[in-house]
């Protein structure tokens, strides 16, 4: 006989007031059982708004009012999308109204003659109009005593077709089953955990709700940290190769570089060298600010692997960046016996065939390329090291397929080195990259010129003319960055095609380049070649130049509609300057009358880490790096960087419990919601 489910595992569809339709809507939000509802943290509200029994209600204000329904009629739309407008009357005879959007289902509840307690926000302009208020039926009419309101209240996120009142009643029903709930981590006694859950839904005051939320945040972050520790353990448990990175090999490789390594680069090389000399596969992120010299560090690692008889691959997100890497590496290895090749979507057929043959027979030491390297046709005899530049532009599945293909063919897993110029704050390293070892290159190579930044309000394209003419007169080159390629009817923002047309006319007979992502690779490379060689002095572009483009003569970078970009992205763009011995200036134009405060960070700081911390605080980890590499980073309860101390403690606690032989408590992963499937993979 099947044992009965614990009370907290009971399906919501069997609770009072929740039928199949509501249960389906709630399930779409991740609420399927009593346990789910009890662990969904409601938003804390202040005390209830003032009750207006007589006199006018102020505009644009939260109010409560007791009134009867005079009539209710559809105001616009049809079916579920129908709007409803109800005429109301207060006990003192004052006429009021309530307007609902996309809520045709409410009309049947608004029975003429019945009294309700209404709560909501009044319209800015129309006196006595409530906009989509909540309401509670008063069967006793105007004389019914109102229930006593708590000093603080909570509000629940409700799906379409489920009212706020229904959500509150659902939470109350679920609290009746609180006795079967215990701490999903098993670290506090059941009574303490149950008290915390009760304080989430029935807080006696704001402090109690905050304490309960913090406890639940700690559990959510423990689940995240535990899963990451498990994934790191799985990665270190597979077969790899210990590479013979000898001092002799290292000194020969160093002699190939056109500069002396900085202290930051040397430290990163030491950490990577230690990983490659160990038998477990390396899984490391190399994080360095724009222009910090990550490619040189990666080259030393690739040469060590090649010297020990294997091959290395460098994967870049764009053909322009891949070509630039190839030029740098081939220049460093001129006269060397190490064979290199570049492979992209634009590689000629005969050259592509020769490269594929050399990769398969092992005669090719270093293969550089774009997404073309991910194709099944690319087979390597012995892939020892995979380096991925701007790794957040590639998905887990893409890089995983290349590694799995190599592991299947050769019987051991290649080492993986991920690179990014987006600075990784400690907060982000512990969330998006908690399963990675992280090396950070601090500082920039000596000899790099300083770059200043200023802000301006954009009103007309003619504002570009004088700054560009001044830069050209000083024998510099200019980037002009636009958020759009072509004009849009939906978005008011500068487009590259219109800016290019304006500058072509304003700066005639000077040739102005135009670059955007949808161009053929050969055309992009030709345009960048002309710009790098100085044949084109001004380049109008979308953010395709965001990463890795190296033009030492560039002294001015103008970004239009800068408020449309993240701080980290603007810092990346600014990194196109100061790559030679000439100072650079970055001019950020914005349209808003009130300057977005976050843009001031770029004026005050040139340290990418400080900028990334500011970006993280305003945009969140998922937006800072994109979510392709690790799935959704959305946390349901915890917030970063506010809960950074809890995150650090969670990683420490997860390590301690795993070391003690504990297995992951079965209920703990449920706190992660959508992230669980991602983290359980790996």
Secondary structure, DSSP 8 states (H G I E B T S, - for coil): ------GGG-BGGGSTT--HHHHHHHHTTT--BHHHHHTS--EEE-S---B-SSS---SS-EEEEEEEEEEEEEEE--GGG-EEEEEEEETT--EEEEEESS-GGGGGG--TT-EEEEEEEE-SSSTTEEEEEEEEE-TTGGG-------SSEEE----TT--HHHHHHHHHHHHTTGGG---TTS-S-HHHHHHHHHHHHS-SSHHHHHHHHHHHHHHHHHHHHHHHHHHHHHHHTS--------HHHHHHHHHHSSS---HHHHHHHHHHHHHHTSSS--EEEEEE-TTS-HHHHHHHHHHHHHHTT-EEEEE-SSHHHHHHHHHHHHHHTTT-S--EEEE-TTS-HHHHHHHHHHHHHT---EEEESGGGGSTT---S-EEEEEEETGGGS-HHHHHHHHHHHHHHHSS--EEEEEESS---HHHHHHTTTTSEEEEE-S--TT---EEEEEEE---TTHHHHHHHHHHHTT-EEEEE-SBSS--SS--S-BHHHHHHHHHHHTTTS-EEEE-TTS-HHHHHHHHHHHHTTS--EEEE-GGGSSS---TTEEEEEESSGGGS-HHHHHHHHTTSSSSSS-EEEEEEE--SS--GGGHHHHH---HHHHHHHHHHHHHHHHHH-STTTS----SS--TTTTHHHHHHHHHHHHHHHHTT----TTGGGGGTTHHHHHH--
